[in-house]
Amino acid sequence: MTFKSFHPPVRTLMGPGPSDVNPRVLAAMSRPTIGHLDPVFVDMMDEMKGLLQYAFQTRNALTLPVSAPGSAGMETCFVNLVQPGDTVVVCANGVFGGRMKENVERCGATPVMVEDEWGKPVDPQKLEDALKAHPQASTVAFVHAETSTGACSDVKTLTDIAHRHGCLVIVDSVTGLGGVELRVDDWGVDAIYSGSQKCLSCTPGLSPVSFNEAAVERIKSRKHKVQSWFLDLSLVMGYWGGGTKRAYHHTAPINALYALHESLVVLQEEGLENAWARHRAQHEALKAGLDTMGLNMIVAPEHRLPQLNAVKVPAGVDEAAVRKLLLDEFNLEIGAGLGPLAGKVWRIGLMGYGANRKNVLFCLGALETALVAQGADIVPGRAVAAARAVYGA
Ligand SMILES: Cc1ncc(COP(=O)(O)O)c(C=O)c1O
């Protein structure tokens, strides 16, 4: 059998990620591959660190992209900061808290779960109670922007509570970074990881991470070797550590790093606060359109992530058929619900480059069509008009 080159369709990605990639980022990726110790590449790595520090709002020296997806960033935080025998309080209000628990267990540590209903933010009082009940805990882990539900948790408040109980925090901001306010230094976050494929609108497969001094001290004072050779930061830093002497650790994903560099340049050009405001504004327009179709969000307004809109599927509507029509006829991807929300919600992403007026209007128009096909009682055109009114058109 003769195989041919793979040519994917051109889709509009409005699910939970990956998001639409900025053409500038794809163009950067196709530039010539050079060696991972080439002095020009090493200069680019130094710039990348500065750009990531800006995106995270931190001065942390230990700030770099892990050469693997968000799950590897998560694992980097856990394997470096948690040791066998430790107790870790994990706040779970969606899929990713569950994945954190897995990480804790695989580090030989004991997770203490603080559970919140899916669609709600992490409850600070429950964290406080758990820490009082488990004074031996050394670490608290939680998700800033829960992609499975669209709920945003209060990083600063949760971090303050953890610190009052002598714990370091590990924060998942895979979907948060670049989309909503995040201030690593001002909020005292000890360790954080993100992903390239959400609000940075880069290709998937890289995970920016950052660790403050307290986290670095913990890593330095470990009694046990980090269980993962690849993710052991003391080894990774031989390559990413700065200065003139860089040693081979692994062959960096050179072209993917060009892509991340470009996406961070784009973010810096726009300005972080402008990017946060743009996500909010696009969400408001989308929401106005959804309202006209009687579609409701599962998250209360004050805890809603603008970049991830979890929308209740109305009674009598086949949620999978709607997604199929959008994909087949509009080349538009939106996400399904996960876990207890499977079949009950759609997840509409407005992330990074994809958080724009064209996508909002396109998605609303396509949804109107799909819902009419399902026999829903809606007036086509009203959703798009409502969103246009928000834009002042
Ligand atoms: C909140 C959150 N954490 C972690 C991950 C894992 O990232 P990845 O799929 O890039 O491994 C995701 C991916 O969607 C996520 O949304």
PDBQT file of the ligand as one rigid body, heavy atoms in Angstrom, charges set to zero:
ROOT
HETATM    1  C1  LIG A 401      -6.647  21.956  33.560  1.00  0.00    +0.000 C 
HETATM    2  C2  LIG A 401      -5.811  20.994  32.785  1.00  0.00    +0.000 A 
HETATM    3  N1  LIG A 401      -4.780  20.377  33.385  1.00  0.00    +0.000 NA
HETATM    4  C3  LIG A 401      -4.000  19.509  32.720  1.00  0.00    +0.000 A 
HETATM    5  C4  LIG A 401      -4.225  19.201  31.404  1.00  0.00    +0.000 A 
HETATM    6  C5  LIG A 401      -3.360  18.224  30.691  1.00  0.00    +0.000 C 
HETATM    7  O1  LIG A 401      -2.702  18.816  29.614  1.00  0.00    +0.000 OA
HETATM    8  P1  LIG A 401      -2.265  17.968  28.336  1.00  0.00    +0.000 P 
HETATM    9  O2  LIG A 401      -3.504  17.415  27.725  1.00  0.00    +0.000 OA
HETATM   10  O3  LIG A 401      -1.547  18.983  27.473  1.00  0.00    +0.000 OA
HETATM   11  O4  LIG A 401      -1.359  16.897  28.829  1.00  0.00    +0.000 OA
HETATM   12  C6  LIG A 401      -5.293  19.807  30.724  1.00  0.00    +0.000 A 
HETATM   13  C7  LIG A 401      -5.601  19.478  29.323  1.00  0.00    +0.000 C 
HETATM   14  O5  LIG A 401      -6.651  19.764  28.813  1.00  0.00    +0.000 OA
HETATM   15  C8  LIG A 401      -6.094  20.716  31.443  1.00  0.00    +0.000 A 
HETATM   16  O6  LIG A 401      -7.127  21.325  30.850  1.00  0.00    +0.000 OA
ENDROOT
TORSDOF 0
